[in-house]
Amino acid sequence: MNNDLVQRLLAGAQRALARLITLVEREGPDVPGIMAAVYPHIGRADLVGITGPPGAGKSTIVDRLVAFLRAKQKTVGVIAVDPTSPFTGGAILGDRIRMQQHFGDPGVFIRSMATRGSHGGLPRTASQVAKLFDAYGRDVVLIETVGVGQTELDIMEVADTVVVVLVPEAGDAVQTMKAGIMEIADIFVVNKADRDGADSLVRELVATLELSPKHDYWSVPVLAAQAHKNVGMEEVLAQIEKHGEVMRSSNRFAEKRKAQRRKEFFQMIELRMEERLQDLVEKDGQLGSYLSQVENGGLDPYSAASQVLANKALLTRWLETMAE
């Protein structure tokens, strides 16, 4: 059935895309097979991350970018991440209230995702959903993160171009640097630029970037915009497209994709091993004994881990379960 869904996805069936995204979000046992089937068909879409603090106007910027991209006859996929409540586990999924003007447009597919316990601004499955959009044939995939400060570095592992959206009241450039934003931004957008302090924030960012440029092949632009009035948004899109062109012409695009695939390789191994190890803890009395000692405080986690990894018989049983 999943193979049929993949074939329908590749043929452009929207319902197949929606169904596959749901399966991937559930992280069931079929996901590796699904992703292996779509993998030969990815690599064509431009992946653009839109991040920044809550209230910066990221959704409005995404909405305006979608409109400009559609005017250029480009198809668009949107991943809009909503925060998950730490108390109920629920999320306010906003795909029915965001970007309403684009509903009914077959060239736009919007999907809201919950963070689902991820410590960053993206759920763990966001990268896989972006790949489904890519295989589906979307020209551009816009990924709007929750925007949670220090943990926003995960967007670098998914997007080709990262747009960081700030507003004057979000804090000065020093606080911005402390949040690690300077390292991830390919483009800065100071939104709501009609407010007091916008010009000052732009100058601070420009001065900081001049003192410590990010790359020798790309000068990070700092753009002022008023997304709600559609002011400055054409320049934002122009810079996104320019960054993509520079990345490809300088071979940086291929290097970044290579680094992303490398990290994903290790992440998949770690995830599968963790799942199997948790299963083995329930079945193997010796491993369960180690865990009990750690939980009860009789053995520290470091010594326990060293003893487990030095136990060849236990590791052999673990590897046997991995092969099942």
N, C-alpha and C positions, 0 to 999 in steps of 0.2 A: 504493500500500500504506500509506504513512504517513497519507494522508487517511482511510483506513479505520480505522487505529489511533486517530486523533484522534476520529473519530465514536464509536468504541467507548468511548474514554475518557470522553467527554461523556455517554455512556449509562450509565456506572458500571461498566465492565468492568475488573476489577482487573488482569488479565493485560495489557491494553492499557496501563495506567498503568505497570506494571513494564517493559514493552518500550520505551515512550517515554522513561522515565527512563534506561534503558541507552543509547539512541540519543543523548540529550542529553549524557550523561557522556562519550561518545566524541567529541563535538564534530565530527561529520561534516558533510558539505555539506548534508544534509537538515534540519539543526537550524533555520535561519532560517525555512523553510517550516512546520515543526512549530510553532514559537513564534508565528508570524503567525496560524496557524489557531486556536490556543488563546487568543490574546490577547483577543478579544472576550468571553471567558467567565470572565475573572478579576476579582478585586477584592472578592470576598465573604468570603474566609477571613481570620481574624486570624492574623498572623504574629508569633510570639513567639520571641525569641532567648534562649538560656540559655548564658551564657559565664562564664569565670572560670578560675583556675589549675588545672592538673592535680591530681587528688586532692581537689578541693573537694566532690565528690559530685554533680556535674551530672547524671549518668545516673540516679542514685537520685531526684533531684528531678523529672526528666522522667518517670520511671516513676510517681511519686506523682501528678503533675499529670494524666497520662493517665487514671489510675484515677478521679480526681475529675471530670474532663471526661466520661468515659463514664457516670458515675453521673448526670450531667446530660443524658444522651442526646445528647451532642455527638460528632460524628465527628472523628477526629484523624489527622493525618499527622505522622510524626516523621522528621526528617533528622538522623542521628547521624554527625558527622564524625570520622573516625579519622585519626591522623597517618600520613603516608607516609614510609617510610624514605629518608633522603638517600643511602643506599648502594645499596640494592637496588631502590628504587622501589616496593616492596610496602607494603601497609598491613594492619594487624590490624583487619579489619572485624568489629565486635562485634555485629551485629544478631542473631546466633544465641544470644548469651549475655546480652544486655541485655534487660530487660523481658520476660522469658519468660512472665509471666502473661498478656500481651496477645496472644500468638500464637494464632491461631484465631479471634480477635475480628474480624469483618468491618468493624467500625467503627474499627479501628486499622490503619494501614499504616506499617510501620517500614522505613526505607531507610538503610543505612550508605553513606557516601561517603568516599573518600580525598581528602586535600588535593591530591594530584597536582601537586606543585611550587608550589602557591600559598604565598606568603610569609605570608599571614594565617591565621586560624583557620578559614576557609571556602574550599572549592574555588571556582573561578571559575563553575562551573555550578550552584552551590547556589541562586542566585536563580531560575534557569530551572526547576529541579526543584520549588521552592516554588510556582511558577506552575502546574506540572502538577498538583500536589496541589490547588491552588485550583480549577482548571478541573474536576478530578475530583469536586469537591463537598465536600471536607473543610471542616468548620467552623473548625478551629484547626490550624495547622501549627507544631509545636515544632521549633526548629532549635538543636541542641546543638553548639557549636563545640569545637575542640580545646582552646582556652584557651592562648594563647601570649603574653600580655602586651601589648607595645606595638602589635602589629599587629592587635589585636582590633577596631579601628575599622571594619573591613569589615562587621561584623554590623549596624551602623547603616544600611547601604545596602540591607539585605534585610528586617529585622524592623520591625514597627510598635512593639513593646514589647521593651525589652532588660532582661533580668534578669541581674544580676551576682552570682555566687555566690562568697563568700569563706569562709575558715575561719581560726580564730585563729592557726594557725601559718603562714599565708600571708604574714605580714609586717604591719607597721603601716600606718596610713592614709597616712602620708607616701609610703611606697613604692608604695602603691596609686595615689596621685595621679600619681606619676611615670610610671606605666604608662599613663596616659590613661584609666583606668577611670572617674574622676569625670565625664568628659565623656559617656560612652556610657550610663551606667546610668539607667534609668527606675525601677528597683527594686533595692535591695540585699537580699541574703539572706545572713546570717551563719549558715552551716550548721555542724553539729556543735557546737551552742551549749552542749552540756554539758561542753565542754572548757575548760581554764583559758585565760583571756585573751579569751573570747568577749564578755563584758560590756564589757570595755575597748575592744575593737574596735568594738562597736556605738556606744559613747559617742563615740569619735573620729570615726566616720563622721557621726554626727548633728551634732556640733559643726562639722565641716568644711562640711557641707551648709548649715547655718544661716549660716555666714560668707559662703558663696558659692553661693546657690541657683541651680539650673540653669535653671529657667523660672519665670515669674510665674503660670502657669496650672496648675502641677503641683509639689507638694512631694514630692520623692523619699523614699519610706519606707525605713526600715532595719528589716528583720525578722529575728528570731532563729528558727532552725528546727533540728530534728533529723530530717532526711528519712528516715533509716533506721528511726526509730521513728514516723514519720508525725506528728511534732509540729510544729505551725505551718504545715503545708502548705495547709490550707484558707484561711488568711489570705493566703498567697502567691498563690493563685489568685484570691482576692477582689480583691487589689490589681492583678493583671494585668487583670482584667475592668474594674475601676474606671478604670485608665489608658486602656484602649480607649474607654470611654464619654466620658471627658474629652477625649480626642483628637478624637473625632467631634463632640461638642457645641461645641467651640471652633474647629472647622474646621482644626485642626492635622493631622488625619488626611489630609485632601485635600492640604494643603500638603506633607506629608512624601512622599506618593505622587508628587506632581508632581516633587519634587526627585529622587526615586529614578528616575523615568522619564527625567528630563533626563540624569542621570549615565549611565544605561544606554544612552541614545542615543549619547552621545559614546564610551562604551566599545565599543559595537558598531562604530562607524565606525573607531576606532583599531585594533581587532582585525582587521577586514577589510582595512584599508589595510596593516597590518603583514604579513598573510599574502600579499597581492599583491606587496608590495615584496620580500619574501624570494624569491618566485617570479621576479620581474623581475631580481633580482641574478644568478640563474643563467642567464638568457637574454640580458640586455643587457650587452654587453661594456664599454660606457662606465661603467655603474653598477658592474659587477663590478670595474673598474679602480679606482674610488674606494675600494671595500671593501678591495681588496688593499693599497692604499697605507696605509689606516688600520691594517690588521692587521699590516703590516710596520713600522709606526712612521714611515713617510715623510711622513704627513699626519695632523694631529690630527683627531679626530672632529668638532670644532666647525667648523673650516674646511671640512671635507669636506661636512658637512651644509649649510652656507651655499652652497657651490658647486653642490651638487645642486639645491637649491631655487631657485637663480638660473638654472638651465639650462632654458630654456623647451622646447627640443626634447626633452630627457629627460623632463620632466614631462608633455609631450604624449603620449609613448609610454606612460608610466605610466598616464595616464588612459584611454588606449585599451585597455590590458589590464584596467583596472578595469571597463570596460563590456562586456567579453567574457563 
